[in-house]
Amino acid sequence: MQRASRLTRELSLLATEPPSGITCWQNGQLDHLRAQILGGVDTPYEKGIFNLEIIVPERYPFEPPKIRFLTPIYHPNIDSAGRICLDVLKLPPKGAWRPSLNISTLLTSIQLLMAEPNPDDPLMADISSEYKYNKQLFLRNAREWTEKYAGQ
């Protein structure tokens, strides 16, 4: 019950006051959501539209939603299955999820991670070292992937 009313409230807020560059909607059932994040200006993801899947667990908001990219993205903290390495997506002690966070906050955090990767906590070691030691190559590869997979 708590989950349903909270999700309804969050989705309503996301529809009326979405964070800049982010849209989120229900995908059939209440606990299956879809989101789109626009690649940020002055990032290699600029002009890209990235689709994400959000599965809201039974214990939400006491457990974080499972979020993954459906659109392939070249990023040190996002693997080929679309899984995201971000502390707010995990429960403590390893993560920073708190029930006071919401889906809008998570999507904004993911958008920020896209703009500012964390190469020191990578899911993709090869992309991470490229980001650290050959940034031009990283930027070129990320732009190519964005054009190929996330272009309109």
Buried (B, 14 or more C-beta within 10 A) or exposed (E): EEBEEBBEEBBEBBEEEBBEBBBBEBBEEEBEBBBBBBBBEEBBBEBBBBBBBBBBEEEBBEBBBEBBBBBBBBBBBBBEEBBBBBEBBEEEEEEBBEEEBBBBBBBBBBBEBBBEBBBEEBBBEEBBBBBBEEEEEBBBBBBEBBEEBBEE
